[in-house]
Amino acid sequence: MNDRPLVTVHLWSGLRALADGRQSVEVRARNVGEVLNGLVAAHPGLEDAIEAGVSVSVDGRIITSGLMEAVQPDSEIFLMQRLKGG
């Protein structure tokens, strides 16, 4: 039995073609690292883009503290083009 909750991840338009044209994907995850791993497992075409670098937003906050940041079933999660400061 899988104890990881199902979360919805919204994809920026540049990634949708790599995920069968879907605007959002559901994966089982407890943290940001599991979200990314789940996305690659469900849609292997996303792997290169994720490895090249993406930004993850959880509940309106860009996650900078690492892959262990928790996510909840009701979290609003967005996978976006990497945001760079300057």
MOPAC internal coordinates of N, CA, C and O (Angstrom, degrees):
PM7 1SCF
backbone

  N    0.0000 0     0.00 0     0.00 0    0    0    0
  C    1.4472 1     0.00 0     0.00 0    1    0    0
  C    1.5318 1   109.42 1     0.00 0    2    1    0
  O    1.2310 1   121.00 1   -43.36 1    3    2    1
  N    1.3211 1   115.68 1   136.64 1    3    2    1
  C    1.4505 1   120.76 1  -176.64 1    5    3    2
  C    1.5202 1   109.56 1   -90.64 1    6    5    3
  O    1.2310 1   120.42 1   -57.53 1    7    6    5
  N    1.3379 1   116.81 1   122.47 1    7    6    5
  C    1.4605 1   120.30 1  -178.41 1    9    7    6
  C    1.5261 1   112.66 1   -92.51 1   10    9    7
  O    1.2310 1   120.39 1  -178.92 1   11   10    9
  N    1.3343 1   116.87 1     1.08 1   11   10    9
  C    1.4661 1   119.78 1   178.92 1   13   11   10
  C    1.5303 1   109.36 1   -84.55 1   14   13   11
  O    1.2310 1   120.15 1   -46.96 1   15   14   13
  N    1.3337 1   117.32 1   133.04 1   15   14   13
  C    1.4672 1   119.99 1   179.50 1   17   15   14
  C    1.5252 1   111.97 1   -72.45 1   18   17   15
  O    1.2310 1   121.03 1   -23.68 1   19   18   17
  N    1.3054 1   115.64 1   156.32 1   19   18   17
  C    1.4514 1   122.61 1   176.03 1   21   19   18
  C    1.5248 1   108.62 1   -83.41 1   22   21   19
  O    1.2310 1   120.52 1   -54.98 1   23   22   21
  N    1.3380 1   116.61 1   125.02 1   23   22   21
  C    1.4571 1   121.61 1   178.57 1   25   23   22
  C    1.5246 1   109.08 1  -123.10 1   26   25   23
  O    1.2310 1   120.88 1   -25.73 1   27   26   25
  N    1.3198 1   115.93 1   154.27 1   27   26   25
  C    1.4608 1   121.64 1   178.45 1   29   27   26
  C    1.5176 1   108.97 1  -104.68 1   30   29   27
  O    1.2310 1   121.04 1   -49.52 1   31   30   29
  N    1.3326 1   115.61 1   130.48 1   31   30   29
  C    1.4617 1   121.89 1   179.36 1   33   31   30
  C    1.5207 1   108.00 1  -115.48 1   34   33   31
  O    1.2310 1   120.58 1   -56.79 1   35   34   33
  N    1.3257 1   116.49 1   123.21 1   35   34   33
  C    1.4628 1   122.34 1   178.55 1   37   35   34
  C    1.5271 1   107.99 1   -89.78 1   38   37   35
  O    1.2310 1   120.47 1   -46.24 1   39   38   37
  N    1.3224 1   116.71 1   133.76 1   39   38   37
  C    1.4604 1   122.03 1  -175.86 1   41   39   38
  C    1.5225 1   111.79 1  -103.95 1   42   41   39
  O    1.2310 1   120.30 1   -41.61 1   43   42   41
  N    1.3388 1   117.03 1   138.39 1   43   42   41
  C    1.4530 1   119.59 1   173.90 1   45   43   42
  C    1.5175 1   107.64 1   -68.66 1   46   45   43
  O    1.2310 1   120.58 1   -22.95 1   47   46   45
  N    1.3103 1   116.49 1   157.05 1   47   46   45
  C    1.4676 1   121.99 1  -170.15 1   49   47   46
  C    1.5203 1   113.20 1   -56.79 1   50   49   47
  O    1.2310 1   119.20 1   145.69 1   51   50   49
  N    1.3142 1   119.13 1   -34.31 1   51   50   49
  C    1.4546 1   121.80 1  -179.50 1   53   51   50
  C    1.5212 1   113.93 1   -65.60 1   54   53   51
  O    1.2310 1   119.66 1   159.44 1   55   54   53
  N    1.3253 1   118.26 1   -20.56 1   55   54   53
  C    1.4659 1   121.65 1   179.79 1   57   55   54
  C    1.5193 1   113.39 1   -95.21 1   58   57   55
  O    1.2310 1   119.92 1   164.18 1   59   58   57
  N    1.2984 1   117.75 1   -15.82 1   59   58   57
  C    1.4649 1   120.55 1  -172.92 1   61   59   58
  C    1.5154 1   113.01 1   -60.81 1   62   61   59
  O    1.2310 1   120.01 1   142.72 1   63   62   61
  N    1.3217 1   117.58 1   -37.28 1   63   62   61
  C    1.4674 1   120.42 1   179.27 1   65   63   62
  C    1.5281 1   111.17 1   -62.84 1   66   65   63
  O    1.2310 1   120.14 1   153.18 1   67   66   65
  N    1.3233 1   117.33 1   -26.82 1   67   66   65
  C    1.4614 1   122.26 1  -179.83 1   69   67   66
  C    1.5267 1   112.06 1   -84.19 1   70   69   67
  O    1.2310 1   120.70 1   174.17 1   71   70   69
  N    1.3266 1   116.26 1    -5.83 1   71   70   69
  C    1.4707 1   121.92 1  -179.18 1   73   71   70
  C    1.5268 1   109.58 1  -125.78 1   74   73   71
  O    1.2310 1   121.29 1  -135.13 1   75   74   73
  N    1.3250 1   115.14 1    44.87 1   75   74   73
  C    1.4722 1   121.79 1   177.25 1   77   75   74
  C    1.5234 1   112.50 1    57.62 1   78   77   75
  O    1.2310 1   120.26 1  -148.91 1   79   78   77
  N    1.3396 1   117.11 1    31.09 1   79   78   77
  C    1.4532 1   121.46 1   177.77 1   81   79   78
  C    1.5209 1   115.13 1    75.37 1   82   81   79
  O    1.2310 1   120.23 1  -171.73 1   83   82   81
  N    1.3051 1   117.17 1     8.27 1   83   82   81
  C    1.4726 1   120.72 1  -176.69 1   85   83   82
  C    1.5237 1   111.71 1   -77.73 1   86   85   83
  O    1.2310 1   121.00 1   -38.65 1   87   86   85
  N    1.3270 1   115.70 1   141.35 1   87   86   85
  C    1.4609 1   121.58 1   176.10 1   89   87   86
  C    1.5234 1   111.20 1   -81.68 1   90   89   87
  O    1.2310 1   120.66 1   154.31 1   91   90   89
  N    1.3200 1   116.35 1   -25.69 1   91   90   89
  C    1.4638 1   120.42 1   178.49 1   93   91   90
  C    1.5218 1   108.92 1  -145.60 1   94   93   91
  O    1.2310 1   121.73 1   -26.06 1   95   94   93
  N    1.3268 1   114.30 1   153.94 1   95   94   93
  C    1.4623 1   122.55 1  -177.42 1   97   95   94
  C    1.5193 1   107.73 1  -134.52 1   98   97   95
  O    1.2310 1   120.20 1   -39.98 1   99   98   97
  N    1.3122 1   117.22 1   140.02 1   99   98   97
  C    1.4589 1   120.92 1   175.63 1  101   99   98
  C    1.5212 1   109.50 1   -99.88 1  102  101   99
  O    1.2310 1   120.97 1   -45.85 1  103  102  101
  N    1.3220 1   115.76 1   134.15 1  103  102  101
  C    1.4610 1   122.39 1   176.56 1  105  103  102
  C    1.5260 1   108.73 1  -138.36 1  106  105  103
  O    1.2310 1   120.74 1   -19.82 1  107  106  105
  N    1.3194 1   116.20 1   160.18 1  107  106  105
  C    1.4602 1   121.14 1   176.25 1  109  107  106
  C    1.5235 1   108.00 1   -95.15 1  110  109  107
  O    1.2310 1   120.94 1   -59.00 1  111  110  109
  N    1.3356 1   115.80 1   121.00 1  111  110  109
  C    1.4655 1   119.46 1  -175.87 1  113  111  110
  C    1.5181 1   111.11 1  -160.24 1  114  113  111
  O    1.2310 1   121.84 1   -31.44 1  115  114  113
  N    1.3450 1   114.08 1   148.56 1  115  114  113
  C    1.4684 1   121.39 1   174.41 1  117  115  114
  C    1.5189 1   111.70 1  -108.36 1  118  117  115
  O    1.2310 1   120.79 1   163.97 1  119  118  117
  N    1.3547 1   116.10 1   -16.03 1  119  118  117
  C    1.4626 1   119.42 1  -178.10 1  121  119  118
  C    1.5243 1   109.48 1  -149.90 1  122  121  119
  O    1.2310 1   120.67 1    -5.94 1  123  122  121
  N    1.3209 1   116.33 1   174.06 1  123  122  121
  C    1.4623 1   121.51 1  -175.51 1  125  123  122
  C    1.5284 1   111.46 1   -61.18 1  126  125  123
  O    1.2310 1   119.87 1   139.97 1  127  126  125
  N    1.3172 1   117.85 1   -40.03 1  127  126  125
  C    1.4597 1   120.71 1   178.54 1  129  127  126
  C    1.5243 1   111.84 1   -59.74 1  130  129  127
  O    1.2310 1   120.49 1   137.24 1  131  130  129
  N    1.3242 1   116.66 1   -42.76 1  131  130  129
  C    1.4622 1   120.36 1   178.32 1  133  131  130
  C    1.5278 1   111.09 1   -68.60 1  134  133  131
  O    1.2310 1   120.26 1   147.91 1  135  134  133
  N    1.3245 1   117.10 1   -32.09 1  135  134  133
  C    1.4703 1   120.36 1   175.12 1  137  135  134
  C    1.5202 1   109.05 1   -60.35 1  138  137  135
  O    1.2310 1   120.16 1   128.94 1  139  138  137
  N    1.3224 1   117.30 1   -51.06 1  139  138  137
  C    1.4576 1   121.11 1  -178.01 1  141  139  138
  C    1.5287 1   111.25 1   -62.99 1  142  141  139
  O    1.2310 1   120.17 1   136.32 1  143  142  141
  N    1.3325 1   117.28 1   -43.68 1  143  142  141
  C    1.4638 1   120.57 1   178.09 1  145  143  142
  C    1.5217 1   111.15 1   -62.83 1  146  145  143
  O    1.2310 1   120.44 1   139.28 1  147  146  145
  N    1.3289 1   116.77 1   -40.72 1  147  146  145
  C    1.4581 1   121.05 1   179.59 1  149  147  146
  C    1.5159 1   112.15 1   -65.54 1  150  149  147
  O    1.2310 1   120.46 1   142.67 1  151  150  149
  N    1.3275 1   116.73 1   -37.33 1  151  150  149
  C    1.4597 1   120.20 1   177.39 1  153  151  150
  C    1.5193 1   111.40 1   -63.92 1  154  153  151
  O    1.2310 1   120.28 1   136.42 1  155  154  153
  N    1.3312 1   117.08 1   -43.58 1  155  154  153
  C    1.4617 1   120.95 1   179.57 1  157  155  154
  C    1.5329 1   110.54 1   -66.62 1  158  157  155
  O    1.2310 1   120.13 1   141.20 1  159  158  157
  N    1.3353 1   117.35 1   -38.80 1  159  158  157
  C    1.4662 1   120.39 1   178.78 1  161  159  158
  C    1.5293 1   111.21 1   -64.75 1  162  161  159
  O    1.2310 1   120.65 1   139.36 1  163  162  161
  N    1.3367 1   116.36 1   -40.64 1  163  162  161
  C    1.4620 1   120.51 1  -178.24 1  165  163  162
  C    1.5254 1   112.39 1   -77.88 1  166  165  163
  O    1.2310 1   120.80 1   147.56 1  167  166  165
  N    1.3267 1   116.07 1   -32.44 1  167  166  165
  C    1.4682 1   121.72 1  -176.44 1  169  167  166
  C    1.5315 1   108.77 1  -140.08 1  170  169  167
  O    1.2310 1   120.41 1   -96.52 1  171  170  169
  N    1.3465 1   116.82 1    83.48 1  171  170  169
  C    1.4719 1   120.54 1  -176.49 1  173  171  170
  C    1.5235 1   114.38 1   -54.99 1  174  173  171
  O    1.2310 1   119.72 1   155.77 1  175  174  173
  N    1.3194 1   118.14 1   -24.23 1  175  174  173
  C    1.4556 1   120.62 1   178.38 1  177  175  174
  C    1.5188 1   113.35 1   -63.71 1  178  177  175
  O    1.2310 1   120.11 1   162.08 1  179  178  177
  N    1.3169 1   117.40 1   -17.92 1  179  178  177
  C    1.4624 1   121.75 1   179.18 1  181  179  178
  C    1.5331 1   113.20 1   -78.86 1  182  181  179
  O    1.2310 1   120.48 1   165.58 1  183  182  181
  N    1.3194 1   116.69 1   -14.42 1  183  182  181
  C    1.4669 1   120.24 1  -171.31 1  185  183  182
  C    1.5248 1   113.27 1   -57.55 1  186  185  183
  O    1.2310 1   119.64 1   131.97 1  187  186  185
  N    1.3302 1   118.30 1   -48.03 1  187  186  185
  C    1.4635 1   119.97 1  -177.71 1  189  187  186
  C    1.5237 1   111.40 1   -61.76 1  190  189  187
  O    1.2310 1   120.27 1   137.16 1  191  190  189
  N    1.3202 1   117.09 1   -42.84 1  191  190  189
  C    1.4694 1   120.55 1  -179.70 1  193  191  190
  C    1.5214 1   110.82 1   -64.81 1  194  193  191
  O    1.2310 1   120.28 1   137.81 1  195  194  193
  N    1.3247 1   117.07 1   -42.19 1  195  194  193
  C    1.4674 1   120.59 1   179.90 1  197  195  194
  C    1.5235 1   110.42 1   -66.17 1  198  197  195
  O    1.2310 1   120.38 1   137.04 1  199  198  197
  N    1.3340 1   116.88 1   -42.96 1  199  198  197
  C    1.4667 1   119.92 1   179.64 1  201  199  198
  C    1.5233 1   111.78 1   -67.05 1  202  201  199
  O    1.2310 1   120.02 1   149.81 1  203  202  201
  N    1.3412 1   117.56 1   -30.19 1  203  202  201
  C    1.4648 1   121.15 1   178.30 1  205  203  202
  C    1.5277 1   111.17 1   -70.83 1  206  205  203
  O    1.2310 1   120.75 1   156.50 1  207  206  205
  N    1.3209 1   116.16 1   -23.50 1  207  206  205
  C    1.4598 1   120.58 1   177.13 1  209  207  206
  C    1.5106 1   112.82 1   122.33 1  210  209  207
  O    1.2310 1   121.10 1   -55.44 1  211  210  209
  N    1.2983 1   115.50 1   124.56 1  211  210  209
  C    1.4553 1   123.21 1   177.16 1  213  211  210
  C    1.5223 1   107.83 1  -135.45 1  214  213  211
  O    1.2310 1   121.10 1   -15.62 1  215  214  213
  N    1.3122 1   115.50 1   164.38 1  215  214  213
  C    1.4635 1   120.94 1   171.84 1  217  215  214
  C    1.5145 1   107.55 1  -107.85 1  218  217  215
  O    1.2310 1   121.17 1   -39.70 1  219  218  217
  N    1.3117 1   115.36 1   140.30 1  219  218  217
  C    1.4591 1   121.18 1   177.88 1  221  219  218
  C    1.5229 1   107.40 1  -115.85 1  222  221  219
  O    1.2310 1   121.25 1   -51.52 1  223  222  221
  N    1.3134 1   115.22 1   128.48 1  223  222  221
  C    1.4578 1   121.61 1   176.41 1  225  223  222
  C    1.5240 1   108.29 1  -111.35 1  226  225  223
  O    1.2310 1   121.16 1   -50.81 1  227  226  225
  N    1.3273 1   115.38 1   129.19 1  227  226  225
  C    1.4683 1   121.18 1   176.64 1  229  227  226
  C    1.5222 1   107.25 1  -122.17 1  230  229  227
  O    1.2310 1   121.43 1   -61.16 1  231  230  229
  N    1.3128 1   114.87 1   118.84 1  231  230  229
  C    1.4636 1   121.28 1   179.90 1  233  231  230
  C    1.5286 1   112.61 1    52.29 1  234  233  231
  O    1.2310 1   121.07 1  -137.02 1  235  234  233
  N    1.3372 1   115.56 1    42.98 1  235  234  233
  C    1.4532 1   121.26 1   175.10 1  237  235  234
  C    1.5077 1   115.76 1    82.39 1  238  237  235
  O    1.2310 1   119.87 1  -173.20 1  239  238  237
  N    1.3156 1   117.85 1     6.80 1  239  238  237
  C    1.4683 1   121.82 1  -177.53 1  241  239  238
  C    1.5296 1   109.31 1  -121.63 1  242  241  239
  O    1.2310 1   120.42 1   -55.46 1  243  242  241
  N    1.3323 1   116.81 1   124.54 1  243  242  241
  C    1.4577 1   120.59 1   176.24 1  245  243  242
  C    1.5278 1   108.05 1   -69.45 1  246  245  243
  O    1.2310 1   120.90 1   -53.54 1  247  246  245
  N    1.3119 1   115.88 1   126.46 1  247  246  245
  C    1.4660 1   120.92 1  -176.51 1  249  247  246
  C    1.5246 1   109.46 1   -82.00 1  250  249  247
  O    1.2310 1   120.91 1   -61.89 1  251  250  249
  N    1.2999 1   115.86 1   118.11 1  251  250  249
  C    1.4594 1   121.71 1   178.20 1  253  251  250
  C    1.5224 1   111.37 1  -118.33 1  254  253  251
  O    1.2310 1   120.94 1   174.01 1  255  254  253
  N    1.3331 1   115.81 1    -5.99 1  255  254  253
  C    1.4646 1   119.91 1  -173.82 1  257  255  254
  C    1.5194 1   113.57 1   -88.98 1  258  257  255
  O    1.2310 1   119.74 1  -177.30 1  259  258  257
  N    1.3152 1   118.09 1     2.70 1  259  258  257
  C    1.4539 1   119.87 1   174.47 1  261  259  258
  C    1.5086 1   114.77 1   113.68 1  262  261  259
  O    1.2310 1   122.05 1     2.39 1  263  262  261
  N    1.3131 1   113.68 1  -177.61 1  263  262  261
  C    1.4603 1   121.84 1  -172.41 1  265  263  262
  C    1.5217 1   114.18 1   -77.99 1  266  265  263
  O    1.2310 1   119.88 1   168.19 1  267  266  265
  N    1.3202 1   117.83 1   -11.81 1  267  266  265
  C    1.4641 1   120.18 1  -177.28 1  269  267  266
  C    1.5304 1   112.85 1   -89.10 1  270  269  267
  O    1.2310 1   120.11 1  -178.69 1  271  270  269
  N    1.3331 1   117.39 1     1.31 1  271  270  269
  C    1.4729 1   121.41 1   177.56 1  273  271  270
  C    1.5254 1   108.82 1   -58.33 1  274  273  271
  O    1.2310 1   120.35 1   -54.56 1  275  274  273
  N    1.3200 1   116.93 1   125.44 1  275  274  273
  C    1.4656 1   121.84 1  -175.81 1  277  275  274
  C    1.5306 1   112.07 1   -70.27 1  278  277  275
  O    1.2310 1   121.34 1   -32.14 1  279  278  277
  N    1.3315 1   115.05 1   147.86 1  279  278  277
  C    1.4611 1   122.55 1   170.56 1  281  279  278
  C    1.5248 1   107.63 1  -126.22 1  282  281  279
  O    1.2310 1   121.17 1   -27.77 1  283  282  281
  N    1.3145 1   115.37 1   152.23 1  283  282  281
  C    1.4619 1   122.10 1  -179.36 1  285  283  282
  C    1.5246 1   108.96 1  -120.22 1  286  285  283
  O    1.2310 1   119.98 1   -18.74 1  287  286  285
  N    1.3367 1   117.65 1   161.26 1  287  286  285
  C    1.4703 1   119.63 1   179.33 1  289  287  286
  C    1.5253 1   113.54 1   -56.13 1  290  289  287
  O    1.2310 1   120.19 1   150.49 1  291  290  289
  N    1.3297 1   117.24 1   -29.51 1  291  290  289
  C    1.4582 1   119.85 1  -179.34 1  293  291  290
  C    1.5321 1   112.88 1   -97.93 1  294  293  291
  O    1.2310 1   119.98 1  -171.55 1  295  294  293
  N    1.3391 1   117.65 1     8.45 1  295  294  293
  C    1.4597 1   120.83 1   178.03 1  297  295  294
  C    1.5249 1   110.02 1   -66.76 1  298  297  295
  O    1.2310 1   121.01 1   -36.54 1  299  298  297
  N    1.3195 1   115.67 1   143.46 1  299  298  297
  C    1.4610 1   121.54 1   173.32 1  301  299  298
  C    1.5264 1   106.15 1   -94.53 1  302  301  299
  O    1.2310 1   120.75 1   -70.28 1  303  302  301
  N    1.3453 1   116.18 1   109.72 1  303  302  301
  C    1.4604 1   121.81 1  -172.60 1  305  303  302
  C    1.5266 1   109.08 1  -116.46 1  306  305  303
  O    1.2310 1   120.92 1   -50.94 1  307  306  305
  N    1.3321 1   115.85 1   129.06 1  307  306  305
  C    1.4582 1   121.73 1   177.13 1  309  307  306
  C    1.5199 1   109.34 1  -125.05 1  310  309  307
  O    1.2310 1   120.99 1   -45.46 1  311  310  309
  N    1.3331 1   115.72 1   134.54 1  311  310  309
  C    1.4643 1   122.19 1   172.77 1  313  311  310
  C    1.5137 1   105.86 1  -104.49 1  314  313  311
  O    1.2310 1   121.22 1   -59.06 1  315  314  313
  N    1.3462 1   115.27 1   120.94 1  315  314  313
  C    1.4624 1   120.55 1  -171.95 1  317  315  314
  C    1.5264 1   110.73 1  -130.67 1  318  317  315
  O    1.2310 1   121.88 1   -14.18 1  319  318  317
  N    1.3197 1   114.01 1   165.82 1  319  318  317
  C    1.4505 1   119.78 1   171.64 1  321  319  318
  C    1.5125 1   107.68 1   -57.40 1  322  321  319
  O    1.2310 1   120.29 1   -39.15 1  323  322  321
  N    1.3180 1   117.05 1   140.85 1  323  322  321
  C    1.4677 1   120.83 1  -177.36 1  325  323  322
  C    1.5157 1   110.39 1   -55.28 1  326  325  323
  O    1.2310 1   121.06 1   -50.01 1  327  326  325
  N    1.3167 1   115.59 1   129.99 1  327  326  325
  C    1.4651 1   121.95 1   176.75 1  329  327  326
  C    1.5132 1   107.99 1   -93.56 1  330  329  327
  O    1.2310 1   120.78 1   -54.08 1  331  330  329
  N    1.3100 1   116.11 1   125.92 1  331  330  329
  C    1.4713 1   120.52 1  -177.61 1  333  331  330
  C    1.5133 1   109.73 1  -114.53 1  334  333  331
  O    1.2310 1   121.56 1   -42.19 1  335  334  333
  N    1.3027 1   114.61 1   137.81 1  335  334  333
  C    1.4573 1   119.75 1   176.37 1  337  335  334
  C    1.5226 1   109.78 1   -83.06 1  338  337  335
  O    1.2310 1   120.52 1   -12.92 1  339  338  337
  N    1.3151 1   116.61 1   167.08 1  339  338  337
  C    1.4556 1   116.57 1   179.73 1  341  339  338
  C    1.4596 1   114.51 1  -164.91 1  342  341  339
  O    1.2310 1   120.10 1   180.00 1  343  342  341

